[in-house]
Amino acid sequence: MKTKGLVMEVQKNTVVVLTKDGRFCRLPRSGSVQVGEEYAYGSSSSFRPWFAVAAVLMLALASILLPLTNPAVPAAYVTIDINPSLELTVSTTGKVIAVDALNNDGQLFLQGLKIKKLPLDVALRKIFQAAEEQQYFDSDSLIVITSTPVNEEAPDVSEVIVLASASYLPPTASPVAVTVVAGTKEMREEAQELGLSTGKYAIYLAAEHEGLSLIMSELQEKGIGRALLDMDVHPGEFLRRVDKEQILIFAQNAQNRMAAANKQDMLSEEDDGEEDEPGTVEENTSRKPGRGNQPDKKTGKPETPAVEQPNLAQANNNSDDEVSDVVYGETNVSNETVPFQLNHDQVSEEFRQNKRWNWGRIKGVFFPGANE
């Protein structure tokens, strides 16, 4: 029981106090005590050191357990395309919490590279340094960095990327062309479906807008710089022509076209679900017979109706927001290239029957081709 009172006498090991109820009590002495002051046995003065130690231990334990119970929250995805291609997941505190290789070169590049848990700017400088040491940089090198926020409330890390890039790769001293592109969640998802990084998908859209037919597989394997050079396009000059803000518009247009195509397919499926009613005997017998594929009287060969060759160049000039109702292209039949022109319903039916159509979309015009 705690006893408290006014000090009346101080001895070597004990203290005599007068309590409020008029009792004299002899208590063990603790520390320096003066006659006339208030003294309590078992007071907070003897408890505070132990409390301080316990508080320090609790804080230390919390700092260890807190990351396990509350994992870091992703704020943005940053892709770096040098070929290697990498994607960094950045937390709300600006640190790298995950690193993923997006191609084979990226897997090799990450071996021995420790950048997880580092601030984003430090991680980027380490990546640039490793790329330089592994001789990825030359006069034709191109680095595309994209920043894709998780949502609208996530902090923007673009400024950190620009500053880190400029500090390690100053434009006046480095032969490497660097561009930073803002991405969107939808762009990243579309790129993942196509097997590309967000940066490569952005360049693909920009090249498509300029009429360059980049092949996605080559873009993934060779990298952006080499893929452009193979088309006699200098990477640095290409970047200077590209309006990076327009890339978001290109991506939105591509997404709109895909949505329109999916809607058309759904409508086609609904139409195909209705069974055709058979004609009556009178209707069938009243139809005039056609020539069909009868032999020509002069040549003796079957008469094949001429197929008008579509003007693909004119078709490609459709605006990004247009959705073509007609499919143009070529198909290989019996080792002969035969031009064709089909509407969406016919293509959708063919696609459902044998799954042979491989879709690619260029400015509102579809180009189906047989899968390998």
Secondary structure, 3 states (H helix, E strand, C coil): CCEEEEEEEECCCEEEEECCCCCEEEEECCCCCCCCCEEEECCHHHHHHHHHHHHHHHHHHHHHHHHHHCCCCEEEEEEEECCCEEEEEEECCCEEEEEEECCHHHHHHHCCCCCCCCEHHHHHHHHHHHHHHCCCCCCCCEEEEEEEECCCCCCCCHHHHHHHHHHHCCCCCCCCEEEEEECCHHHHHHHHHHCCCHHHHHHHHHHHHCCCCCCHHHHHHHCHHHHHHCCCCCHHHHHHHCCHHHHHHHHHHHHHHHHHHHHHHHHHHHHHCCCCCCCCHHHHHHCCCCCCCCECCCCCCECCCCCCCCCHHHHHCCCCCCCCCEEEEEEEECCEEEEEEEEHHHHHHHHHHHCCECCCEECCEECCCECC
